């Protein structure tokens, strides 16, 4: 009899595994199992499903001495572990009530009904720990074994006559405790395949999507504005993903397309309106079927169309559409893949647009700095030159050329970054004009180490030097301005020093705390340096009654986003050097 029980329980376990396999193929059940938060309707449905499994286990059990040897515990306990307390108790009530009504007044009817409820309670109590991964295979085996042991105890406590209950427990305890514990492992393992398969598909799809975006990055910098780049991106997706066609559109037309020869109908304009219309709700759409006369009919006979919107700055700006061969079972992962790929493209387009806006802002900042060139400096320079004309016409001519060169550099220079050599040349022109004004009262010094020609923001030194000339005078009216560039560790340190009365502490404090103190020169330089190189690379000021020293540090190599400007700036420096040699 014992061998027959083992065999019967084994068959029942096999049946439950078959049922579990079928359930995992039903999309709605898969979704309910994959997500912890269930609505009331989903909870009731799961309770009905697992309750039905326990009922089936009762019917397929084998009778033995007035009892039914079955695998009912698997359905009820699994309901609590997988679905949570409400699902577990719901399935337990369904299975327990059925067990009692199935054999009303039977020898073990009441005991088995009570034990079914206990199994539901046990599954509910351990649900959170099981979902958190704190109960492994060994824990599940022990839990099921213990719950079945409790069932044997309940039979001994409730079933009468007691000698018959003892005889029954001796007969069924070992087969039911061991086989149901093993059956629970197999049953949960079947459901666990849902999670493993879903995770595997998601990981593979995300890996593929990220790989496509990485390959497409060079073509995404211009957003949806470049047809050639979108065509290249469409070809990358087509080669990487197993699809029959790829379309990238804006809100009006196709920007990039790649198809198999069998889908030449995709190249007609009639397929575009329904695809674009589907993106208005901002959600991905699957086209399965179309009637005769529909522009998508010839395509949807053997394929499905997955259209996902491209959303930038909360606005639908286009779509990414995939055409996939129909299979007997179409995976939800196709929709998820197209949606995630479109979302990644949208993010990259937004980043590209932000980078473009940053470039426009930098140009605007540069224009603002150029427009802030002190007009008093121009008036003073012209007045100085007019006086020099009377005494030294040749000197006046040189000063005019210097002034011309200075303003040409100031007003015509459009690059946001240029070399240190260019910046120092600009500052030197400024100091030459100021020397003509202050004569022997202005003393300047420029010191740079070897190979100090790094890339720096345009006009970053000009405000610092202006401040030093304007405020850096001693009691005798002498002005000493020193500009120094040298290596300090891994960075280049650039400083502007004077021997004036120093900068007031209140101004330094307001500058460091981002407060407006009334001036614009130091504040603009401080903000620009921090925005480009980071918070720690702003201005550092050391000031006393005997003078001030303002310095900042920058990396010697340009950032990748400025490499093109660096190359262009170096080329200009070489041309200027060749021109000087030629002259």
C-alpha positions as CSV (number, residue, x, y, z in Angstrom):
1,X,0.0,0.0,0.0
2,X,2.8,2.4,0.8
3,X,4.4,2.0,-2.7
4,X,1.0,2.7,-4.3
5,X,0.7,5.9,-2.2
6,X,4.1,7.0,-3.3
7,X,3.2,6.3,-6.9
8,X,-0.1,8.1,-6.6
9,X,1.5,11.1,-5.1
10,X,4.1,11.2,-7.8
11,X,1.4,11.2,-10.5
12,X,-0.4,14.0,-8.7
13,X,2.8,16.0,-8.5
14,X,3.3,15.5,-12.2
15,X,-0.2,16.7,-12.9
16,X,0.3,19.8,-10.8
17,X,3.6,20.6,-12.6
18,X,1.6,20.3,-15.9
19,X,-1.0,22.7,-14.6
20,X,1.7,25.1,-13.4
21,X,3.4,25.0,-16.8
22,X,0.1,25.9,-18.5
23,X,-0.6,28.7,-16.1
24,X,2.8,30.3,-16.7
25,X,2.0,30.5,-20.4
26,X,-1.1,32.6,-19.8
27,X,-0.1,36.3,-19.9
28,X,-2.5,37.5,-17.3
29,X,-1.3,34.9,-14.8
30,X,2.3,35.7,-15.6
31,X,1.7,39.3,-14.9
32,X,-0.1,38.6,-11.6
33,X,2.7,36.4,-10.5
34,X,5.5,38.8,-11.5
35,X,4.1,41.8,-9.6
36,X,3.6,41.8,-5.9
37,X,0.9,44.5,-5.7
38,X,-2.3,43.0,-6.8
39,X,-5.7,44.6,-7.2
40,X,-8.7,43.0,-5.5
41,X,-9.7,41.4,-8.7
42,X,-6.3,39.9,-9.3
43,X,-6.2,38.6,-5.7
44,X,-9.5,36.9,-6.1
45,X,-8.5,35.4,-9.4
46,X,-5.3,34.0,-8.0
47,X,-7.2,32.6,-4.9
48,X,-9.6,30.9,-7.3
49,X,-6.7,29.4,-9.4
50,X,-4.8,28.0,-6.4
51,X,-8.0,27.0,-4.7
52,X,-9.0,25.0,-7.8
53,X,-5.6,23.3,-7.8
54,X,-6.2,22.2,-4.2
55,X,-9.6,20.8,-5.3
56,X,-8.1,19.0,-8.2
57,X,-5.6,17.5,-5.8
58,X,-8.5,16.2,-3.6
59,X,-10.2,14.6,-6.5
60,X,-7.0,12.9,-7.8
61,X,-6.0,11.6,-4.4
62,X,-6.1,7.9,-3.4
63,X,-8.3,6.7,-0.6
64,X,-6.8,4.9,2.4
65,X,-8.6,3.8,5.5
66,X,-11.3,6.5,5.3
67,X,-8.8,9.3,4.4
68,X,-7.6,10.7,1.0
69,X,-3.9,10.8,0.4
70,X,-3.4,13.9,-1.8
71,X,-1.2,16.8,-2.7
72,X,-3.7,19.5,-1.6
73,X,-1.0,21.2,0.6
74,X,1.0,22.2,-2.5
75,X,-1.7,24.4,-4.0
76,X,-2.7,26.1,-0.7
77,X,0.8,26.6,0.6
78,X,2.1,27.9,-2.8
79,X,-0.9,30.3,-2.9
80,X,0.3,31.9,0.3
81,X,4.0,32.0,-0.6
82,X,3.5,33.3,-4.1
83,X,0.4,35.4,-3.8
84,X,0.5,36.7,-0.2
85,X,-1.8,36.5,2.8
86,X,-5.1,37.3,1.0
87,X,-4.5,34.9,-1.8
88,X,-3.2,32.2,0.6
89,X,-6.2,32.4,2.9
90,X,-8.6,32.6,0.0
91,X,-7.2,29.5,-1.6
92,X,-7.2,27.8,1.9
93,X,-10.9,28.6,2.4
94,X,-11.8,27.3,-1.0
95,X,-9.8,24.1,-0.6
96,X,-10.8,23.5,3.1
97,X,-14.5,24.0,2.5
98,X,-14.5,21.8,-0.5
99,X,-12.6,19.1,1.4
100,X,-15.2,19.1,4.2
101,X,-18.1,19.1,1.7
102,X,-16.5,16.4,-0.4
103,X,-16.7,13.9,2.5
104,X,-19.2,15.3,5.0
105,X,-19.1,13.3,8.2
106,X,-16.1,11.4,6.9
107,X,-13.5,10.1,9.3
108,X,-10.9,12.9,8.4
109,X,-13.2,15.5,6.8
110,X,-13.1,18.0,9.6
111,X,-9.4,17.4,10.4
112,X,-8.3,17.8,6.7
113,X,-10.4,21.0,6.4
114,X,-8.8,22.5,9.5
115,X,-5.3,21.4,8.3
116,X,-6.0,23.1,5.0
117,X,-6.7,26.4,6.7
118,X,-3.5,25.9,8.8
119,X,-1.5,25.4,5.6
120,X,-3.0,28.7,4.2
121,X,-1.9,30.5,7.4
122,X,1.6,29.1,7.2
123,X,2.0,30.2,3.6
124,X,0.7,33.6,4.4
125,X,3.0,34.0,7.4
126,X,6.1,33.1,5.4
127,X,5.1,34.9,2.2
128,X,7.2,38.1,2.7
129,X,10.3,36.2,3.7
130,X,9.9,33.9,0.7
131,X,9.5,36.8,-1.8
132,X,12.5,38.5,-0.2
133,X,14.6,35.5,-1.0
134,X,15.2,34.6,2.7
135,X,13.7,31.1,2.3
136,X,15.5,28.9,-0.2
137,X,14.9,25.4,-1.4
138,X,15.8,23.8,1.9
139,X,13.5,26.2,3.8
140,X,10.6,25.4,1.5
141,X,11.2,21.6,2.0
142,X,11.3,22.0,5.8
143,X,8.2,24.3,5.8
144,X,6.2,21.9,3.7
145,X,7.4,18.9,5.7
146,X,6.5,20.7,9.0
147,X,3.0,21.7,7.7
148,X,2.3,18.1,6.7
149,X,3.5,17.0,10.2
150,X,0.9,19.5,11.7
151,X,-1.7,17.9,9.5
152,X,-0.9,14.5,11.1
153,X,-1.1,16.1,14.6
154,X,-4.5,17.6,13.7
155,X,-5.8,14.2,12.5
156,X,-4.8,12.7,15.8
157,X,-6.5,15.6,17.7
158,X,-9.8,15.7,15.8
159,X,-10.4,12.4,14.1
160,X,-12.2,9.7,16.1
161,X,-11.9,6.9,17.0
162,X,-8.4,7.6,18.1
163,X,-6.9,4.2,17.5
164,X,-8.1,4.4,13.8
165,X,-6.5,7.9,13.6
166,X,-3.2,6.5,14.9
167,X,-3.3,3.7,12.4
168,X,-4.0,6.1,9.6
169,X,-1.1,8.5,10.6
170,X,1.3,5.5,10.7
171,X,0.3,4.6,7.1
172,X,0.2,8.0,5.4
173,X,2.6,10.3,7.3
174,X,5.9,9.3,5.7
175,X,4.6,9.3,2.0
176,X,2.7,12.6,2.4
177,X,5.4,14.5,4.3
178,X,8.2,13.5,2.0
179,X,6.5,13.5,-1.3
180,X,4.6,16.7,-0.8
181,X,7.8,18.5,0.4
182,X,9.6,17.3,-2.8
183,X,6.5,18.2,-4.9
184,X,6.4,21.7,-3.5
185,X,10.0,22.2,-4.6
186,X,9.2,21.1,-8.1
187,X,5.9,23.0,-8.2
188,X,7.5,26.3,-7.1
189,X,10.4,25.6,-9.4
190,X,8.0,25.6,-12.3
191,X,6.6,28.9,-11.4
192,X,10.1,30.3,-10.7
193,X,10.8,29.6,-14.4
194,X,8.4,32.5,-15.1
195,X,10.6,34.9,-13.2
196,X,13.9,33.5,-14.6
197,X,12.6,33.6,-18.2
198,X,11.2,37.1,-17.8
199,X,14.5,38.3,-16.2
200,X,16.5,36.6,-18.9
201,X,14.4,38.1,-21.7
202,X,14.5,41.6,-20.1
203,X,18.3,41.4,-19.6
204,X,18.9,40.3,-23.1
205,X,16.6,42.9,-24.6
206,X,18.2,45.7,-22.5
207,X,21.6,44.5,-23.5
208,X,20.6,44.6,-27.1
209,X,18.9,48.0,-26.7
210,X,21.9,49.5,-25.0
211,X,24.3,48.1,-27.6
212,X,22.2,49.6,-30.4
213,X,22.1,53.0,-28.7
214,X,25.9,52.8,-28.1
215,X,26.5,52.1,-31.8
216,X,24.0,54.8,-32.8
217,X,25.4,57.6,-30.6
218,X,27.4,59.3,-33.3
219,X,24.2,59.6,-35.3
220,X,22.0,60.8,-32.5
221,X,23.7,64.1,-31.6
222,X,21.6,66.1,-34.2
223,X,18.4,64.6,-32.9
224,X,15.7,64.0,-35.5
225,X,17.0,66.9,-37.7
226,X,19.4,64.8,-39.8
227,X,17.8,62.4,-42.3
228,X,21.2,60.8,-43.1
229,X,21.9,60.1,-39.4
230,X,18.5,58.6,-38.9
231,X,19.0,56.4,-41.9
232,X,22.3,55.2,-40.4
233,X,20.6,54.6,-37.0
234,X,17.8,52.6,-38.7
235,X,20.4,50.4,-40.4
236,X,22.1,49.7,-37.1
237,X,18.9,48.6,-35.5
238,X,18.0,46.5,-38.5
239,X,21.3,44.7,-38.3
240,X,21.2,44.2,-34.6
241,X,17.5,43.2,-33.9
242,X,15.7,40.3,-35.5
243,X,13.1,42.2,-37.3
244,X,11.9,42.6,-40.9
245,X,11.8,46.4,-41.1
246,X,12.7,49.5,-39.1
247,X,11.2,53.0,-39.5
248,X,12.2,56.2,-37.7
249,X,9.9,59.1,-38.3
250,X,9.2,62.6,-37.0
251,X,5.6,63.8,-36.7
252,X,5.2,64.1,-40.5
253,X,7.6,61.9,-42.5
254,X,9.9,58.9,-42.6
255,X,13.5,59.9,-41.7
256,X,15.1,56.5,-41.8
257,X,14.0,53.1,-43.1
258,X,15.5,49.7,-43.6
259,X,13.4,46.7,-44.8
260,X,13.6,43.2,-46.2
261,X,12.8,42.9,-49.9
262,X,9.5,41.2,-49.1
263,X,8.2,44.4,-47.4
264,X,8.5,46.9,-50.2
265,X,5.0,48.1,-49.4
266,X,6.5,49.8,-46.3
267,X,8.0,52.4,-48.6
268,X,4.6,53.8,-49.6
269,X,3.3,56.9,-47.9
270,X,0.0,55.2,-47.1
271,X,1.5,53.2,-44.2
272,X,2.6,56.3,-42.3
273,X,-0.7,57.9,-41.1
274,X,-1.9,54.9,-39.0
275,X,1.6,54.6,-37.4
276,X,1.8,58.3,-36.6
277,X,-1.8,58.3,-35.3
278,X,-1.0,55.5,-32.8
279,X,1.7,57.6,-31.1
280,X,-0.7,60.3,-30.0
281,X,-1.6,58.6,-26.8
282,X,2.2,58.5,-26.0
283,X,2.1,54.7,-25.5
284,X,3.6,51.9,-27.7
285,X,1.1,50.1,-30.0
286,X,1.0,46.7,-31.6
287,X,-0.8,46.3,-35.0
288,X,-1.8,42.6,-35.4
289,X,-4.5,42.5,-38.1
290,X,-6.0,44.8,-40.7
291,X,-8.9,44.3,-43.1
292,X,-8.8,44.4,-46.8
293,X,-8.4,47.9,-48.1
294,X,-6.5,48.9,-45.1
295,X,-3.0,50.3,-46.0
296,X,-1.4,47.9,-43.5
297,X,-3.3,44.8,-44.8
298,X,-0.5,43.4,-47.0
299,X,2.1,43.9,-44.2
300,X,0.0,42.5,-41.3
301,X,-0.8,39.2,-43.2
302,X,2.5,37.8,-42.1
303,X,3.9,40.4,-39.7
304,X,3.1,42.5,-36.7
305,X,4.0,46.2,-36.4
306,X,5.2,47.6,-33.1
307,X,5.2,51.4,-33.0
308,X,6.7,53.3,-30.0
309,X,6.6,57.1,-29.6
310,X,9.8,59.2,-29.3
311,X,9.1,61.8,-26.6
312,X,11.4,64.8,-26.0
313,X,10.7,67.4,-23.3
314,X,7.3,65.8,-22.7
315,X,6.3,66.2,-26.4
316,X,5.9,63.4,-29.0
317,X,8.4,64.3,-31.7
318,X,8.5,61.1,-33.7
319,X,8.2,57.3,-33.6
320,X,10.4,54.2,-33.8
321,X,8.6,51.4,-35.6
322,X,9.6,47.7,-35.8
323,X,8.0,45.1,-38.2
324,X,8.4,41.6,-36.9
325,X,7.5,38.2,-38.4
326,X,4.4,36.6,-36.9
327,X,4.9,33.5,-34.8
328,X,2.5,31.1,-33.2
329,X,3.2,32.8,-29.9
330,X,4.1,36.5,-30.0
331,X,6.2,37.6,-27.1
332,X,5.4,40.7,-25.1
333,X,9.1,41.4,-25.0
334,X,8.9,42.7,-28.6
335,X,6.6,45.5,-27.4
336,X,8.8,46.1,-24.4
337,X,12.0,46.1,-26.5
338,X,10.6,48.7,-29.0
339,X,9.3,50.8,-26.1
340,X,12.6,50.8,-24.2
341,X,14.6,51.5,-27.4
342,X,12.4,54.4,-28.2
343,X,12.8,55.7,-24.7
344,X,16.6,55.4,-24.8
345,X,16.6,57.3,-28.2
346,X,14.3,59.9,-26.6
347,X,16.7,60.4,-23.7
348,X,19.7,60.7,-26.0
349,X,17.8,63.2,-28.2
350,X,17.0,65.2,-25.1
351,X,20.6,65.2,-24.0
352,X,21.7,66.3,-27.4
353,X,19.2,69.1,-27.3
354,X,20.5,70.2,-23.9
355,X,24.1,70.1,-25.1
356,X,23.0,72.2,-28.1
357,X,21.3,74.7,-25.7
358,X,24.5,74.7,-23.5
359,X,26.5,75.6,-26.6
360,X,24.1,78.4,-27.4
361,X,24.3,79.6,-23.8
362,X,28.1,79.6,-23.9
363,X,28.0,81.6,-27.1
364,X,25.6,84.1,-25.5
365,X,27.9,84.3,-22.5
366,X,30.8,85.0,-24.8
367,X,28.9,87.7,-26.6
368,X,27.9,89.2,-23.3
369,X,31.5,89.3,-22.2
370,X,32.5,90.9,-25.4
371,X,29.8,93.5,-25.1
372,X,31.0,94.3,-21.5
373,X,34.4,95.6,-22.6
374,X,34.6,98.8,-20.6
375,X,33.9,101.7,-23.0
376,X,35.9,103.9,-20.6
377,X,38.9,101.9,-21.5
378,X,38.4,102.8,-25.2
379,X,37.9,106.4,-24.4
380,X,41.0,106.5,-22.2
381,X,43.1,104.7,-24.8
382,X,42.0,107.0,-27.6
383,X,42.8,110.0,-25.4
384,X,46.2,108.6,-24.5
385,X,46.9,108.0,-28.2
386,X,45.9,111.5,-29.1
387,X,48.4,112.9,-26.6
388,X,51.1,110.6,-27.8
389,X,50.5,111.7,-31.4
390,X,51.9,115.1,-30.6
391,X,55.2,113.8,-29.1
392,X,55.8,110.5,-30.8
393,X,53.8,109.7,-33.9
394,X,55.5,106.3,-34.4
395,X,54.6,105.3,-30.9
396,X,51.0,106.5,-31.5
397,X,50.9,104.4,-34.7
398,X,52.0,101.3,-32.8
399,X,49.3,102.0,-30.1
400,X,46.6,102.3,-32.7
401,X,47.6,99.0,-34.2
402,X,47.6,97.4,-30.7
403,X,44.2,98.9,-30.0
404,X,42.9,97.6,-33.3
405,X,44.3,94.2,-32.7
406,X,42.8,94.2,-29.1
407,X,39.3,95.0,-30.3
408,X,39.5,92.7,-33.3
409,X,40.3,89.8,-30.9
410,X,37.6,91.0,-28.5
411,X,34.8,91.5,-31.0
412,X,35.5,88.8,-33.6
413,X,36.6,85.9,-31.5
414,X,33.6,83.4,-31.4
415,X,35.2,80.3,-29.9
416,X,34.2,79.6,-26.3
417,X,37.6,78.0,-25.6
418,X,41.0,79.0,-26.9
419,X,44.7,78.4,-26.0
420,X,46.5,80.1,-23.2
421,X,48.8,81.6,-25.7
422,X,45.9,83.4,-27.4
423,X,44.5,84.6,-24.1
424,X,47.9,86.0,-23.0
425,X,48.3,87.7,-26.4
426,X,45.0,89.4,-25.9
427,X,45.9,90.4,-22.3
428,X,49.3,91.7,-23.5
429,X,47.6,94.0,-26.0
430,X,45.4,95.3,-23.2
431,X,48.5,95.9,-21.0
432,X,50.4,97.7,-23.8
433,X,47.6,100.2,-24.1
434,X,47.4,100.7,-20.3
435,X,51.1,101.2,-20.1
436,X,50.8,104.1,-22.6
437,X,48.3,105.6,-20.2
438,X,50.1,105.0,-16.9
439,X,53.6,105.0,-18.3
440,X,56.2,104.2,-15.7
441,X,53.5,103.8,-13.0
442,X,52.5,100.4,-14.4
443,X,54.8,97.4,-14.1
444,X,53.8,94.1,-15.6
445,X,55.2,90.6,-15.6
446,X,54.1,87.5,-17.4
447,X,55.7,84.2,-16.5
448,X,54.8,80.8,-18.0
449,X,56.4,77.5,-17.8
450,X,57.3,75.3,-20.8
451,X,54.5,73.5,-22.6
452,X,51.9,75.6,-20.8
453,X,49.7,76.1,-23.8
454,X,46.5,74.5,-22.5
455,X,42.9,75.3,-23.5
456,X,41.1,77.8,-21.3
457,X,37.8,79.7,-21.6
458,X,38.0,82.8,-23.7
459,X,38.4,86.2,-21.9
460,X,38.9,84.4,-18.5
461,X,42.0,86.4,-17.6
462,X,40.8,89.8,-18.9
463,X,38.5,90.7,-16.0
464,X,41.2,89.6,-13.5
465,X,43.9,91.7,-15.1
466,X,41.5,94.7,-15.4
467,X,40.8,94.6,-11.7
468,X,44.5,94.4,-10.9
469,X,45.3,97.4,-13.1
470,X,42.3,99.4,-11.8
471,X,42.6,98.6,-8.0
472,X,46.1,97.3,-7.6
473,X,48.0,100.5,-6.9
474,X,50.1,101.2,-3.8
475,X,50.3,104.5,-1.8
476,X,52.6,106.0,-4.4
477,X,50.3,105.2,-7.3
478,X,52.5,102.4,-8.7
479,X,50.7,99.5,-10.2
480,X,52.3,96.0,-10.2
481,X,50.5,93.3,-12.2
482,X,52.0,89.8,-12.4
483,X,50.5,86.9,-14.4
484,X,51.9,83.4,-13.8
485,X,51.1,80.0,-15.3
486,X,52.8,76.9,-13.8
487,X,52.2,73.2,-13.1
488,X,50.9,72.4,-9.6
489,X,50.5,68.7,-9.2
490,X,48.3,67.3,-12.0
491,X,46.8,70.8,-12.8
492,X,47.9,74.1,-14.3
493,X,47.8,77.0,-11.9
494,X,47.1,80.4,-13.4
495,X,47.3,83.5,-11.1
496,X,47.0,87.2,-11.4
497,X,48.7,89.2,-8.6
498,X,48.9,92.9,-7.6
499,X,50.4,95.0,-4.8
500,X,47.4,97.1,-4.0
501,X,45.4,97.4,-0.8
502,X,43.7,94.1,-1.2
503,X,40.1,92.9,-1.8
504,X,37.6,93.5,1.0
505,X,36.7,90.3,3.0
506,X,33.0,91.0,2.5
507,X,33.4,90.8,-1.3
508,X,35.4,87.6,-1.1
509,X,32.7,86.1,1.3
510,X,29.9,87.1,-1.0
511,X,31.7,85.7,-4.1
512,X,32.3,82.3,-2.4
513,X,28.7,82.1,-1.3
514,X,27.2,82.9,-4.7
515,X,25.9,86.3,-3.6
516,X,25.9,89.3,-5.9
517,X,28.2,92.0,-4.5
518,X,27.7,94.7,-7.1
519,X,30.5,93.8,-9.6
520,X,30.4,91.4,-12.5
521,X,34.0,90.6,-13.4
522,X,35.1,88.3,-10.6
523,X,31.6,86.8,-10.4
524,X,31.4,85.9,-14.0
525,X,34.9,84.3,-14.0
526,X,34.1,82.3,-10.8
527,X,30.8,80.9,-12.2
528,X,32.3,80.1,-15.6
529,X,35.2,78.2,-14.1
530,X,33.0,76.1,-11.8
531,X,30.5,75.3,-14.6
532,X,33.3,74.0,-16.9
533,X,35.7,72.3,-14.5
534,X,33.7,71.6,-11.3
535,X,33.0,73.3,-8.0
536,X,36.5,73.0,-6.7
537,X,38.0,74.8,-9.7
538,X,36.5,78.3,-9.1
539,X,38.5,81.3,-8.1
540,X,40.8,81.2,-5.0
541,X,41.6,84.6,-3.5
542,X,44.4,85.4,-1.1
543,X,44.3,89.1,-0.1
544,X,46.0,91.4,2.4
545,X,46.9,95.0,2.9
546,X,50.0,94.5,0.7
547,X,48.2,93.1,-2.3
548,X,46.0,90.2,-3.6
549,X,46.6,87.0,-5.5
550,X,43.7,85.5,-7.5
551,X,44.3,82.1,-9.0
552,X,42.5,79.0,-10.4
553,X,43.6,75.6,-11.5
554,X,42.6,73.7,-14.7
555,X,43.4,70.3,-16.2
556,X,46.2,70.4,-18.8
557,X,44.2,68.3,-21.3
558,X,41.0,69.6,-22.8
559,X,37.7,67.8,-22.2
560,X,36.5,65.7,-25.0
561,X,33.7,68.2,-25.9
562,X,36.3,70.9,-26.5
563,X,38.9,68.8,-28.5
564,X,37.7,70.2,-31.8
565,X,38.0,73.8,-30.5
566,X,41.4,73.0,-29.1
567,X,42.6,71.7,-32.5
568,X,41.2,74.7,-34.3
569,X,42.8,77.1,-31.7
570,X,46.2,75.4,-32.1
571,X,45.9,75.7,-35.9
572,X,45.2,79.4,-35.5
573,X,48.2,79.8,-33.3
574,X,50.4,78.1,-35.8
575,X,49.1,80.3,-38.6
576,X,49.8,83.5,-36.6
577,X,53.3,82.3,-35.7
578,X,54.0,81.6,-39.4
579,X,52.7,85.0,-40.3
580,X,55.0,86.7,-37.8
581,X,58.0,84.7,-39.1
582,X,57.1,85.6,-42.7
583,X,56.8,89.3,-41.8
